Amino acid sequence: MDRPVRDFMTQDVATIDEDADVHELEKLFLEKRIHGVPVTDKAGRLVGVVSQTDLIAWHFELGVDGTAFYEMAQLQLRGDGVHPVVTSLQEDEATLDVGELPLGDQETLRVSDIRNASVGEVMTPLVHAIRPESTAVEAAARMLRHQIHRLVVVDGDLKVQGIVCAMDLLALVPGVEEVARS
């Protein structure tokens, strides 16, 4: 178990810039079918992590029950043809003064097109990271100590090199893979 983390970490890791908006994050989660990603600054240095739980918390803290965010809001156009009236957000009709919106051929907008935040506002700035030269034993000890399931692997400049998760460590235990295959 003295193998270095670099030997068994996942190297092809998606990251997201702290200035990206949460809707880019949602798209990344859905396209890659992942639950969380490291967050980087413009220089590519690790500044946080963001998970689906962080995203759900952001939705609920806005006072929305969470489901309306993903539903399509039916928008009716006022006389000038550019100011939408959202009719499916709440029981009462809510008028939004959002200025001119380029609706094009669409007569509907998602609620997510109106409400937004940066990933930096949603992320968790506390990151449990480890160096590529650290051992499997060190990674396991850190996960157990902090009761977490993954560590971001970073180099000396805090650039993301990979991720190591509890399943990566479990696969290193002698006999586990053979049992799984049987």
N, C-alpha and C positions, 0 to 999 in steps of 0.2 A: 504494500500500500504506500510505498514511497515514490510511486510514479508521479511525475510532474503533471499539473493540471493541463498544461498545453497538449499533452498526449491524448486526452480523452474529452476535452471541452468541445462544445459546439462552436465552430468557427464562423459559419455563415450566419451572422446575427444581424437582424434588422435593428436599426436605431431610428430615432426621430429627433429633429432639431427642436430646441426649447421654444423657438418662435413660431413653429408650425401651429396651425389651429387644430382644435379638438376633432373637427370633422375629417381632417387628413389622418388623424390618429385612429378614428373609428374605421375608416377605409382600410388602413394598414392592418388593424386587428382582424377585420373580416376577410381581406384578401389572403393574408398569410395564415389565418386560423391560429393566431397566437393570443396569449392572455396578458402580455406585458412586454415592454421594450425599454432598453436604456435610453436616456435622454442626453443629448450632447449640445454643447454650445457651438457657435460658428466655427471655432477652431477644431471641432471634433473631440473635445475633452468631455468626459463624463461629468454631468451635473445633477443627475437624478435618475429615477426610474418612474415609469407610469404603468399602471395596470388597469384592467377592466374595472376593478373595484374603485380605483380613483375616479375613473370616468363616470361610473354610476353615482358615486358620491357627489360629483359636480352637478349632475342632472338633478338629483334630489334636493340639493342645497338651494337650487333656484326656485324651490316651491312648486315644482311641477311633479306630478306623481311618477314621472319616468316613462310612462307609456305614451303620453301625448307627443313626446319628442320624436318618436319613431313613426308616428302616424302621419299621413299626409294631411296638411291643413288645407281646407278648401278656401280659396281666396276669391272674394268677389271684388270686382273693380268698381271704384267710384267713377263719377262722371269724367274725370280727367284721364282715366285709363291707366294710371301709373301708381296709384296709392292703394295697396291691397288692404282688405278688411279680413282679419282672421276670424273664422266662424267656428272652428273646432277646438280651440285651446281650452275654453272653459264653458260653463253653462251659458254665461252671458256673452254676447258678442263683444269682441275687443277690437278696437280700431288701432292700427299701428301707423305712426307717422314715420315712415322709413325713407321718404324722399322718392326719387325716381328709381324704380327697379326695372332692369331690362328683362321683361317677362318673355319676350319673343313670342313663339307660338304657344307657350305654356300659359295656362290660366291657373296653375297651382304652384305653390312653393312649399318646400318642407319647412317645418318649424326650425329645423337645424340650420336653414339658410339665413335665418334672422338672428338667432341667439348664438354667440360664439365666445371663445376664450382661447388663449394660447396654451400650448402643452405645458409651458413653464408655470402657469397658474394652477394647473391640475396635478402636476407630478408630485411625487414624494422626493424631497431633496436628500433624504437619508439613504445612502446606497451601501450595501454590503458588497465589497469588492475584494478581489484576491489577485495576486500576481501569477503569471503563467508558470513561473518556476516553483511555486508553492506545491506541496504534495497533496495527494488525495486525503491523507490523514488530517492535514491542516484544514482542508476544505470541509471535511466531515465534521471536525471539531467546531469550526465556525458556524456551520449550519445548525448543529445541535445547540450550541451556546445561545444563538440568537433566534432559534426556533423558526428558521426560514428554509425554503426549498431550493433556492438558487443563489448563485453568486455571479456578479459581473466580473469578468477577467479583464484587467487593464494593465497596460505597460507603465513605465515610469513617468510618461507624460499624460497619464490618465486617458489614453486612447483605448477604446473598446477593442479587445482582441477576441472575445468570445464569451460564452456563458457556460457555467457548469451547474448542473442540477442534481438533485438527490438521486434521480434515476441513473444518471451517469455513474455515480458512486456505487449504487447498488449493483450495477453491471460488473463492477470490479471485484465483487465478493466471489471467491472461488465456489463454483458449482451453481451459482444462481442462473446463469444463462442456460446451462444444461437442463435444469429443472423447468425453466420457462419453455424450452423447446419440446419437452416431453408431454 
